[in-house]
Amino acid sequence: MRVTYTLTMEAVCPVDKKKDVYEVEVISDRTIPVEDILRLTKDQPEAFQETLTENLARLLGARVISTGWHSGVKTVCEA
């Protein structure tokens, strides 16, 4: 089985303090309660996209892909 959860997540860049919005995919071979995903993606601290993606993957035990734009640069992170 393969399950893909797609959502939007917001965080603040630690460099320029601007809000960034990321499209996030959580890909798992098992069911993850949506409430768990929402709890872990809500109220993010200041952090780089790469760090947020790695942390979410570790906490959920799943593959995570985040896509976002910052200062005109599209960044895609996979963990």
N, C-alpha and C positions, 0 to 999 in steps of 0.2 A: 504494500500500500504506500502511496505517496500523497501527502496532503500539503497544499500550499495556502498559506494565509497571507493576505495582502492588506496593508494599512498605511496610514500616514502618521509620521512621528515628527515632533518638533523638539529642537534643542537650541541652545545658545552657543555660538562660537566663542571659545575662550580668547581668541585674538582680538576680534573687533566688536565683540559683545552683541552682534546682530543675531536675530532669530533665523534659523535655517529650518527648512521643511524637507523631510526625506520620505520618499516612497520606499516602503520596506516589504520584503517578501520573507516569510519564514517557511522553510521547506523541511518537512519531517516525514519519517517513516512510521510515525505513530500519531495518535490524536493528542493535541495540546489544547486544553480548555482556552477558549477565546478570552475568558476573564483573566487568565494568567498572563497572556500576551499583553492585554490592555494594561494590567497592573504594572508590568515591567517597562512599558513604553511611555507611561504617563509621567509628567513632571520630571523630565530629564535634567540633570545638572549641566553646567557648562562643560562641554567635552568635544573633542574632535570626532568627526563622523566615523573614523576608523576605530576609535576606542569604543564608541557606542555600539557599533556593529559587532565587534569581538565580544563585548560583554553580554549582549543580548543572545548571541549564539551559545555562549558558555552557559548562561543561566537557563536557557530553554532546552539545551541539548539538541539543537537543530542547526541546519544550515541557514544563514541569514544573508540576504543581499539588500543593501541600502543604496538608493540613488538620490542624489541631490545636487543642487547648484549653489555655488558659493563664489561670489565676486566674478560671475560670468563663466565659471569653470564647472563643467559637469563631472561629478565624481561618483564612481560606482565601486562599492566595497563589498567583498564577499568573505565570509568567515564560516 
